[in-house]
Amino acid sequence: MSQSHEQTKHLDPNARPDKRSRRKGVEHYLMLGAMLLLPTMAQALPSDRQKPIEIESNTADIDNKKGISIYKGDVVMIQGTTRITGDKVTVYSFKQEVQKIVAEGYKKRAYYEEQQPEDQGTLQAWGHTIDYQVAGDKIKLVKQAQLTQKGDTFTGERIDYDLTKQTVNAKSSENKSSPDGRVKMIYQPKPEQKQ
């Protein structure tokens, strides 16, 4: 076969891409989605804002016109000290600025974690749905919700947490007979002051 015929074969628009080419295409879209998210995701530590966003998933569907990116299958999203995991993570953006991130857990609860400034430790949150309003710095945890920071734990059917004000609003389940649906709080004693 001549070299020019070989080159024509590779440029055939009707040729089906091989598995390696499709994988590179998915990686390209993952990187594109991550680049769109880079400048805008809110974090607990100021240095996190300068860190790249890394997203791993089994699939990615990105619609830049609508500003919606959907990642499915063991999704892990990391930016600095902020980590979000779930079976499905949907990112909503407007003019390339992230407005909202929704993580959903089907097999197990979705998870949110971030290092808090100063001596506040790590904030950890779980729920079958985690709705993170980036611009408002608010997290809504739904269904088997749990929020933990410095050993203090809040559980309920729904928890609303304001990251800026550090306020918690926990609600019980509609099913009053379910003992797991009630709001529960565990506060750790403060360490004794050395004199």
Summary of the structure (lengths in Angstrom):
residues: 195
radius of gyration: 21.5
end to end distance: 88.1
largest distance: 88.1
contacts: 562
relative contact order: 0.10
helix: 18%
strand: 46%
